């Protein structure tokens, strides 16, 4: 019986989401007949892995340390096959500035953006409003601030004493319109979801993780050429960044300007009850239990 260590929790601000993702994945793997060990990841991870002696690590971590290549490097060093992307792709995709540079070179449209310190972004507008300020290396929309058109000052939240999202931020030109997402698993691309936030004005943390926080229209009601373009760009981004296993690409589409941009690629998509990748997999005929089993069977090192 394959012994799977499900890595969850971790050290980032996304710890609560990771615990939910990890528990859901662990339960699904147990139903599939795997011998599952749940590891709440801390600084003692190496010792815990030695005790658990897993055949495979299922990485259900989100955010820094778990999603940025750090944990992937530990697993590579100990020759433990693991799910999702490897060291380089994980580190690259986690850094929004570097990822956008690679995607742009691959012909993937991205929004106009600049990177600076949060102190500079708080002192004066990094670009003409409207724009979005987001941490360079954070997920789940944590720390995202929208600066509306006509705003006199940059967001004061950037100087808050409890700011926990790093000192480097990206200012990105705001693209009005629809929030769209698509996922790839290996060389297969799935369908497109149109996300309609209900609990807040944009697809933020609450809209993502609270039941009723957003409506998911699957398949998205788009013109066929646009739909196929999003699928093609998702697979192109997956390959350009060197991802493996499952990744999810997020887009904004402004129908008035016919402008489509890729916001980012997520190498560790959420696996909670409200998450998008399980929904896309189910639409493709893959149950949650079959999805997590396929991810385990796809696990590897140095690929």
Secondary structure as GFF3:
##gff-version 3
##sequence-region A 1 303
A	DSSP	beta_strand	3	9	.	.	.	ID=ss1
A	DSSP	alpha_helix	15	31	.	.	.	ID=ss2
A	DSSP	beta_strand	35	41	.	.	.	ID=ss3
A	DSSP	alpha_helix	45	52	.	.	.	ID=ss4
A	DSSP	beta_strand	56	59	.	.	.	ID=ss5
A	DSSP	alpha_helix	70	77	.	.	.	ID=ss6
A	DSSP	beta_strand	81	82	.	.	.	ID=ss7
A	DSSP	alpha_helix	87	94	.	.	.	ID=ss8
A	DSSP	alpha_helix	96	105	.	.	.	ID=ss9
A	DSSP	beta_strand	113	117	.	.	.	ID=ss10
A	DSSP	alpha_helix	118	123	.	.	.	ID=ss11
A	DSSP	beta_strand	131	135	.	.	.	ID=ss12
A	DSSP	beta_strand	145	147	.	.	.	ID=ss13
A	DSSP	three_ten_helix	156	159	.	.	.	ID=ss14
A	DSSP	beta_strand	168	173	.	.	.	ID=ss15
A	DSSP	beta_strand	178	185	.	.	.	ID=ss16
A	DSSP	beta_strand	188	197	.	.	.	ID=ss17
A	DSSP	alpha_helix	205	209	.	.	.	ID=ss18
A	DSSP	beta_strand	214	218	.	.	.	ID=ss19
A	DSSP	alpha_helix	224	240	.	.	.	ID=ss20
A	DSSP	beta_strand	246	254	.	.	.	ID=ss21
A	DSSP	beta_strand	259	266	.	.	.	ID=ss22
A	DSSP	alpha_helix	276	283	.	.	.	ID=ss23
A	DSSP	alpha_helix	288	297	.	.	.	ID=ss24
###
